[in-house]
């Protein structure tokens, strides 16, 4: 899988990248991490493709 990153900038000129869960999974795998779960916010709401924030719980294997 080739990572297709979309780079955005905020009003202050700070740039950031958006990653899909598949891209994050690939990156974490290369770092020896396994994703256990992902959430959209601190309340534990399940993540979806419509959520811009993604919190990932992972463990080192």
N, C-alpha and C positions, 0 to 999 in steps of 0.2 A: 504494500500500500504506500503510495506516495502522499506525503502530508500536503494538504492543500490549505494553507493558512490564509485567513483574511485579516489584514492589518488595518486597524482603525486608529484614529487620533481623537483625543478629547479637545475641549476648547483651549486648554493650556498648552497644547502641542505634544502632550505625552501620548505615546503610541502603545497599543496593546494588541495582542493576537487572540483570535477566537479559535478554539479547538472543539471538534466534535468528541463525543465519548469514545468513539472508535480510535481517533487519533491519540487521545490521552491514554487509552489502553495500550496502544502500540508503544508509545514513549515509555510508560511505566514498565512494560514488559522488558524493554531493553535495559532498564535500570534494575531489573530483578525484583520488581514489585508486582503484586497481583491485586487488582481492584476487587474489593469485596462488595461495595455498594456505592451508590451516588445519590445525592440529595440536591434539591433546588434551593433550600434555605436551612437555617439553623433549627427550624421547627420539625425537620424531618420529612418535609413534603417531597414525594418522589420527583425525580428530575424528568423533564421531557424535552423534546426538541425546541419547544417554545420558550424555555427558560434560558436567560443569558448567563446566569450564575450557576456554576456547577461545583458542588463540594464532593470530593471523592475520598472514601475510606479505603485504604490499601494496607497490605502487609508485605514485608520482605520475605521472599521465599528462598 
